Amino acid sequence: MRRVVTFLLVAVAGVGLAGCGSDDRGAGTGPSADATARSSLTGDITVLAAASLTESFTTLAQQFEAAHPGVRVTLSFGGSSALATQITSGAPADVFASASVKNMDTVVAAGDAKDPKTFAENVMEIAVPPSNPGGVTGLDSLASAGVKTALCQPQVPCGSTAAKVFTNAGLTVTPVTLEPDVRSVLGKVTLGEVDAGVVYVTDVRAAGGKVTGIEIPTDVNASTSYPIAALSKSANAPLAAAFVDYVLSADGAKVLTAAGFRQP
């Protein structure tokens, strides 16, 4: 089936993020669990997902479409804060998968989703070019004025989670660039425009030999949770709910674990 994948790389300015709430994970059942439901699903849905989910959600969408002939899943990736703003501003979509509970809570508070479920967790890692021109050996290196570091913007989950890491380590890091999502940070590293970037473990794995990962000690590292929910204004609520269930299913967990995500 045809799928259009777009990347939303620019955060919408001037919109505050607020709210807090629960994101307890519920048990999901994949489309393969019920042949009758499988045959009844049809149509299209648009899934807005955090940029760090690019590879895993592309695989999940392909598998979901294969299980449901006649279904098409359109994926749009970007920073979770920007995606939340898109949703609360009225952008048409059916499912939201965020890299942060805070951004999901913004959508829930606006009445655009309810009952989100956590499906994955992620931790941070330092990415450097394979040649490591900055001689980065760990977090302490990033505090050096001679090391050019890229970070996500502070309102984006990868930016706020990196900030927690620096606080835990008692470090002050001054980035040379603040990027709108984690894949933009990774791109700066792969192009050699910076000496290091703080990204997720899953992004280092996805980049393969294009970057080298430097682990962050567990005692100072920080994690983020990924909630997912069908959107209240979905034009195809049954299909949106079925996709959410698939992400929460054992099949979904298998794909996410293979990409380096932790199960909640």
Secondary structure, 3 states (H helix, E strand, C coil): CCCCEEEECCCCCCCCCCCCCCCCCCCCCCHHHCHHHHHHCCEEEEEEEEHHHHHHHHHHHHHHHHHCCCEEEEEEEECHHHHHHHHHCCCCCCEEECCCHHHHHHHHHCCCECCCEEEEEEEEEEEECCCCCCCCCCHHHHCCCCCCEEEECCCCHHHHHHHHHHHHHCCCCCCCEEECCHHHHHHHHHCCCCCEEEEEHHHHHHHHHHCEEEECCCCCCCEEEEEEEEECCCCCHHHHHHHHHHHHCHHHHHHHHHCCCECC
